[in-house]
């Protein structure tokens, strides 16, 4: 059963796509709904073909000669296109590399902060390059640098794995960490914080002051208690 065939607007986010009555070419190369080539047809015949199938004629390659059109439901086409774009962006995101610099004498707190940053990058499908540099006489005890690297790799193991074994190159140790697949990767530690954001403790009422005649915010109460 055919349906009304008004020109559809493609004013959605992304590149402009001509559909149905918006197509301007006199003849087009048509791809059927099953993916088969239907050859070059006059635009009117292609529109009638799409109308008979109850779907749309979508211009998918406007710069070709003649333009290539596909017989498909436009809503389905936009969904498939958005899905492909998302996958493409995901791969581009995975190609990004973030560098984390360390030192053999790094403070434990600073090391924990660096680890948190690396975990965040890995959870966003980014690679992380670890660069530990030795200065001056630190080169005499490179084992301390490897201890820091091994500690770092151990902490991020639920989120990523090293592409190669840590190596001493020049005056530093370098190692590249790739994110684990999503189905094998631990959940981002930031996620529980976001979920618990709405479940934070409600402010508790202040305990009543047992000192009769005292002000509610008497600054001397604590001083009297410490006598």
N, C-alpha and C positions, 0 to 999 in steps of 0.2 A: 504494500500500500504506500503510495507516494504521499508526501507531505508538502505543505507550502514551501516555496523555495526563495525566501527573501535574501538579499545580500546580507551576509553576516558581518558584524564589525569585529575586527581583530585588534582592537585597541587595548590589548593586555600588555603586561610587562614583557619586554623582549623585542626582537626584531619584528617589523611589520610583515604580515603575511596576507597575501591577497586570497580571497575566498569567493567562490561563486561569481556574482555579478561584478566583483571588484577586479577580476582578471581582465586584462586589456589585450592580450595577444589574439590574433586571428585564428591561429591553430596551436595546438599544444600536444606534447607527448604525454600519453596517459598511462598511469600505472593503476591497475585494478585494486579492489579491496583485498584481494588474495595475494597481492604483490607481483602479479604477472604483468608483463608489458602488453599493452593493448594497441600500441602503435601511435602514429600521429593522426589526430582527428581535428576537424574544425571545432572551434570553441563551442558553438551551439550544440553540436553532437555530444561533446564531452559533458556539457551541462545537462543535457537530456539523459545521458547515461547515469550521472550521479543522482538526478532527480528520480529516475526509475528505481534506483537502489535505495532511495530514502535517506541518502547521506549527502555529503558535500564534495565539491571539487576544490581542492586545496593546492595552491601553487607552491611547490617545495623547492624548485630550482629556477628562480626568475631570470637568472643570467644565462641560462642555457639557450641554445638555438635549435628548435623552438623551446619555450619554457616547459619544464616538466611539472605535471600536475598529478595529484594522487586522489583517487576516489576513496574517501574516508570520512567518518564522522569528525567534524572539526573539534569537538570537545575531546574526543579520544586522541586526536592528533596533538592537541596542546598538552594533554597529560603525558603522552609519550615523549614529547619534546622536552618538557620540564624535567622528566626523569633522566633523560640523557644529559641534559645540562648539569643536573645535580651530580651525576656520576663523573662527568668531566671535571667539575670543580673539585670533587673529592680527590681525584688523581693529581690535579694541580696542587692542591693543598699538601698532599703527601710528598711532593717534590721539594717543599720548603724545608730549609735546614736552619735550626736555631743553635747558636753556639753558647755553651756554658763554660766559663773559665774558672779554673781551680788553682790552688797552690798547695804544696805539701804541708804547710803549716796553717791551713785554713781552720778557723774557729768552728767547733761543732755546731753552733747555732747558725753560722753562715753556711755551713755545709747543708744543714737541714733546709734552709731557704732555697739553696741552689737545687736541691733534690725536688722540692715542691714545684719550682719553675719547670724543671725537666719533665715531671709527671704531667703538668698542665699541657706542655707542648705535645707530649706523646698521646695524650687523650684527645688532642685536636688533630691527630694523624700527621704530625710533623716529625721529621727526623731531628735528632739532637746530637751535636758534635761536642764531645768533651775534650777540652784542651787544658792540660795541667803543665805549667811552666816552672822550671827550676831557675833560681837566681843564685849567682855566686857559688858559695861553698855547698849549697843544697845538692849540687850534682854529685857530691861525695856519698850521698845517702839516698839514691833514687828509690830504694825499697819503701821509703815513707810515702813517696808519690804513688807507687803502685798500691799501697795499702789504702790510700784515699780513693783511688780509682775503683778498686775492688769493692770497697764499702759503698760507693756510689752505684755501681752496677747491681749490687745485691739489693739495694733499696728500690731501684726502679725495675727490677726483674718482672714484677707482675704486670708491667705496662709496656716494656720494650726489651729487645735483645740486642747485643752488640753484633755489628756486621762482621767484625774481625776481632782478634785478640788485641788487647791494648799493647801498643808498641812504643818504645822510646825512640823518638826521632829528634835528633839534634839536642836541644835543651828542654824538651818537653815530651809529654805522653799524650797521644791522641787516640781517640776511639769514637766510632760512629754508632749511634743507637737508633734502631728502627722500631716503630710502634708495632706491637703485636696486633693480629687481626681482632676485630671488635668482639667476635664470639669467644676469643681466648684471653682477652684483656680484662683486667680487673676494672671495676667501676671507678669513675673519677672520684677522688676524695672530695671534690667540690660539690658533687651532686647531693650527698646527704645534707650538706649545709643549706643548700637551696630548698630541699624538701622540708627541712626542719625550720625554715625561716618563719613559717606561719604557726609553728608550735613552740615558740620560745616561751620561757617562763613568764607568767603574768606577774606584775609587781605585787609583792606581798605587802599587806598593811603593816605600818610601823608598830612595833610593840609599844604598849602604853607605858608611860613613864610613871613609876610607882612613887616618885617623890612628890608628895602633896605640896601644892603651892608653887611648884617649879614651872618655869616656862617650858613649852614644848621643845624648843631648840636651844636649851640652856647650854652654852659652851663650857660651863664650869662643872657640869655633872661628871664628866670623865676625869677631870682633875681631882674632884673629891673622891672618886672611886679609887684613884691610884695612890691615895695617901697611905 
